[in-house]
Amino acid sequence: MQRILSTILVAGLSLFLVGCGEKFGTVPVSITVMQKGSPLEDATVVAVSSDDAGNSASAITDASGVATMQTPAKGMGVIPGEYTVTVTKWESKTVPAPSTDDPNGTATEQINILPAQYADHARSGFKLSVGPKGATETFNIE
């Protein structure tokens, strides 16, 4: 009797996990970022779930302005749902950094060269809706 119950429990759990696999799996998502009509290369795109599920995905745009999104620990793709998106582009800038040892010293600082609103999920205005077959979206930076 115990062996039969164990077999039924294992079979039921296996079916449950197979059924949930699609729900929690990732689907392909491609985001194109344009700035003033031209593709924006080397921009960081981050999508964070709007439903407090904690899901996020990110990628860096290529020469065509395309970011092929990836989800941490899951690999390529995004878990279906609603997302807000930010876009940043970081460049190195040399700034003065004098010290007692070197009064002419400098340091390298990373600065976001895009308008600050695009780095803020609440103000970027970029929304992404990912369905079961994935999504393709284009965002324009003013």
N, C-alpha and C positions, 0 to 999 in steps of 0.2 A: 504494500500500500504506500509506504513512504517513498519507495523507488518510483512509483507511478506519479505521485504528487510532485516529486523533484523533476521528473521528465516534463510534466505539464508546465511547471513553473519556468524551467529553462526555455522551453519552446515558446511560451508566451512572452518572456522577456526578449528573446531573439526577435520575434515578430515586432514587438514594440520598438526596439532599437532600429530595425530596418525601416519601419514606418517613419521614425523621427529623423532618420539620416538625411532625407531630402529637405526637411524643414530647416535643419541647422547647417546644411551644406552651403557652399559658396557658388555664385553664378558670375559669369564674366561681366565686368563693368569697365567701360572706356570713357574717360573724360577728356575732352579737348579744351584747352585754355587759349583764348585769343586776347591780345592786347592791341587796341587800335587797329584791328583788322589783320594783324600778323600773329602767327603762332608764337606762344611764349615758351621758350626752351628753358630747362633746368628749374622750373617752378615746383614747389612742393605742394601737393594736393592732399588734403586730409578730410575724410568724411567720418562724421560721428553720428551715431544713431540718435534720432529725435525722441525715441520712446524710452529713454533711460535704461535700455538693455545693455549698455556698455559696449556695443559693437562699434568697431572703427576699422577704417581701411586707409591706406595711403599709397602714394607713388610719386615719382618725379617725372615731369613731362620730358618727352624726347624733342628732337629738332622740329617735329611736326606739331608740337604743342600737345601731344597725346600722352595721357597718364593711364597706364593699365593697372588698375587698382589691385592691391593685395591686402589680405586680412591677416593680422598677426596670429601665428600658431596654426593657421588654416591654409596659408599659401595664396595662390592666385585667386582673385575673385572677391566678391562681397556677399555677405549674408543678406537675403532679401529683407527689405524694410524701408523706412523713411530716414533720410539723413540730411544734416546740414553740412555744408562744405566750406572749407577755407582754402585760400591760395596765398602762398608766400614765395618770395624769391630772395634768397640770401646772397649777399656779396661781402667779400672781405674789404675792410677799410683800415688803413694804418692810422693810429691815433697817438698823440703824445702820451708817454707814460714815464715821466721822469722819476728817478729814485735818487737816494743819496749816493749810490754807487755809480749811477749813470744819469746825469742831469739832462742829457739829450735822448734818453731812452724812448722807445716806441713799443706799441703793442698792436696786435691785430684784433679787430672787433668785427663781429658779424652783424650786418644791418639788413633789414627787410626793405627792398627798394620799391615795393608796391605800396599803394595807399593803405593805411592802417586798417580801414574798415574790412578789407578782404582777409585779414588775419583773425577776425573775430566772428565766431559762429553766430552770434546774435545779430551782427550787422552786415555780414557779407551779402546777404540776399540770395545766396546760392542754395538751392534745395535739390536733392536727388532722391528719386523714387525708384527703388530696385525691386523688380518683379521676379517671378520664378524663372524667367528666361534671361535675366540680366538687364543691363541698361547701357545706353550710349547717350551722352549729354555733352553740350558745349556751353561753356561759361565765358562771358566777355568781361575783361577788365577795362574799366574806363580810363 
